[in-house]
Amino acid sequence: MITKGKCLCGSVELEIELASPETEIAACHCSMCRNWLGGPMLAIDSGILKGVKDESSITRFQSSEWAERGFCNKCGTSLFYYLKPADQYHFPVGLLEEGLQIKFSHQIFIDKKPEYYSFSNETQNMTGAEVFAHFESEQ
């Protein structure tokens, strides 16, 4: 399934292939995501970046040895988290077209979630150590 997303100013438009019509999203509570977005990152699990309009308006910031974060260099909209070892893009759900069937399925870095917010959904939860162990086992 193909969907589209665009930044706030409309300079960057992304064409994203989703694995299925029912899209799963996760919340990341790590300190970098919260700093980057002002709260937890709510993102589709992974998608394939099929096309980009105005790639020159995208700035990639290498936030760690294993990841880059992309944003529009005109309006500042967060566009993606790119996990380099797995060659996976994760896109903020608010960036995508409306009308998708979305299921909030899991939360990562749950041990880093501050006490001042919580979600009522029943989800699978992983600590930071569990997330890193999961990615190491996939390599």
N, C-alpha and C positions, 0 to 999 in steps of 0.2 A: 504494500500500500504506500502511495506517495502522498506526502503532505508538504506544506510550505510554511515557512516562518520568516518574519522580517523584523528588523530593528525598529526602534521608535521613530526615527526620522525617515525610514524607508530606503535608505541608501543600500543596505545589505538585504538581499533576499536569499533564503536558503531553500533548496529542494531536498527533502529528506525521505528516504525509504525506511518505512517501519516494518518490523517483522510480521505483524499481524494487525487486523483492524482494532483489536482490543489492546490498547497500549498500557503497559505497566510503567508506573513511575515510582521513584524512590526519593526519600529525603536524605540529604547528607548534612550531618550536624558538625562536621569538622570545623575547626577554627578558621581555616582558609576560605571555605565556602561561605561561612557566615560573614567574614570580613569582606569578601568579594561582592556578596549580594545583599548584605544588611540583614540577613536571616538565613534559615536553612535553604539549601538548593533543592528545589523540587524539579526533578528531571526525568525524562524518558530514559529507560534503562540503557538502550543504545540504539543508534540508528546509523544508516549509511548516508553520508553526505554525497548526494548525487549531482548537485549543481549549486553554483554561487553566482549571484549577480553583484558585481563591484567588489571583487576580492581585494582591491587596493584600499577599501575602507575597513578592512579587518586587520586588527593588530593581534598578534599572538604573544602572550606573555608566558614564559616558561616558569611556572610556579613551583616546580620540583624537578627532580631528575627524571621522573616518570610521566609528567603531565604538563599540558599547556592549557591556558584559558584564553578563549577568543572573545573579543569585544569590538563593537563598531567604534572606530576612532573619530567619528563625527558626533554621535549622540551618547556614546558610552554604554549602550545596551549590551548585556552579557549574552553571547551567542552560543558558546559551547565550552565543554570541558573535554579535552582530548587526552585519553589514556594511551600513551605512546607504546608501551610493550604489547598491549592487546590490539592496537590500531582501532580503538573504539571512540566514537563520539557520543557524548551525552549532552542533550539539549534541554535547556530550561523549558518546562512545560508551558509557561506563559507566552513563550515566543511562537508557539505553534498555532495553526488555524483552529478555530473553534469547530465543534462537531465531532471530535474524536471520542471514542469510547475509552475512558481512562479508569484504570484501577490503581489505587495507591497500595502497593504490595509490600514494600519493605523500607527500612530505615537503616542507614549505616552511620558509624561513629556515634552510636547511641550513648556511649559512655562520655561523649563530649557535649551532649545536648545540655544547654543551660536549663535551670529550673523554671525560668519565667515563661515558658510556653510548652505546650504538649498537644499532640494530635489525638483525637478520639478513635481513629481507625485502628482495627486490629491488624498488625503487620508483623512480618518477620523482622527481627532486629539483630544487628551485628555490631559488636564493638570494633574499635579500630584495629586491635590485634587480630580479630577474626577476619576482617576485610583483607589485611595484608597477607595472612595465611592463605586465604582463598585465592588471591592473585598469584602467590608463589606456587601453589599447587597446579595452577593452569599453565605454567610455563614449562 
